[in-house]
């Protein structure tokens, strides 16, 4: 099985075009992909494909108004 590329929080914020506060709110409300603990480090990351899927599937402003 191919190992997933992991991306750190700064890249997640940039790619998703959200603030850190919005990210934490989405995580708290269970509306964001699960994070992965980085071994040997106290940081977390996300699987690239999970973030890409979230971006593709999240509703747009137009969809929210329908």
C-alpha positions as CSV (number, residue, x, y, z in Angstrom):
1,X,0.0,0.0,0.0
2,X,1.3,3.5,-0.9
3,X,2.1,5.7,2.1
4,X,0.1,8.9,2.2
5,X,1.7,12.3,1.9
6,X,1.2,14.2,5.2
7,X,0.7,18.0,5.2
8,X,1.2,20.3,8.2
9,X,-1.2,22.9,9.5
10,X,0.1,25.9,7.6
11,X,-0.3,24.0,4.3
12,X,-3.8,22.9,5.4
13,X,-4.9,26.5,6.2
14,X,-3.5,27.7,2.9
15,X,-5.1,25.0,0.7
16,X,-8.4,25.2,2.5
17,X,-8.4,29.0,2.6
18,X,-9.5,29.0,6.2
19,X,-8.2,30.6,9.4
20,X,-6.7,28.6,12.3
21,X,-9.8,29.5,14.4
22,X,-12.1,28.1,11.7
23,X,-10.0,24.9,11.5
24,X,-10.3,24.3,15.2
25,X,-14.0,24.9,15.1
26,X,-14.4,22.4,12.2
27,X,-12.3,19.9,14.2
28,X,-14.4,20.4,17.3
29,X,-17.6,20.0,15.4
30,X,-16.3,16.9,13.7
31,X,-16.6,18.5,10.3
32,X,-13.0,18.1,9.2
33,X,-10.8,15.1,8.4
34,X,-9.0,13.4,11.3
35,X,-5.5,14.5,12.1
36,X,-2.5,12.2,12.3
37,X,0.1,12.3,15.1
38,X,3.6,12.7,13.7
39,X,6.0,10.1,15.3
40,X,8.8,11.5,17.3
41,X,7.3,15.0,17.3
42,X,4.5,16.7,19.2
43,X,2.9,18.0,16.0
44,X,0.1,16.7,13.9
45,X,-0.6,16.5,10.2
46,X,-3.3,15.5,7.8
47,X,-3.3,13.1,4.9
48,X,-3.1,14.9,1.7
49,X,-5.9,12.9,0.0
50,X,-8.2,13.5,3.0
51,X,-7.8,17.3,2.7
52,X,-8.2,17.2,-1.1
53,X,-11.5,15.1,-0.7
54,X,-12.7,17.6,2.0
55,X,-12.0,20.5,-0.4
56,X,-13.9,18.9,-3.3
57,X,-16.9,17.8,-1.2
58,X,-17.4,20.9,1.0
59,X,-20.5,22.9,0.1
60,X,-20.0,26.2,-1.7
61,X,-21.8,29.4,-0.8
62,X,-24.3,28.9,-3.6
63,X,-25.1,25.3,-2.4
64,X,-25.7,26.6,1.2
65,X,-28.4,29.0,0.0
66,X,-30.4,26.3,-1.9
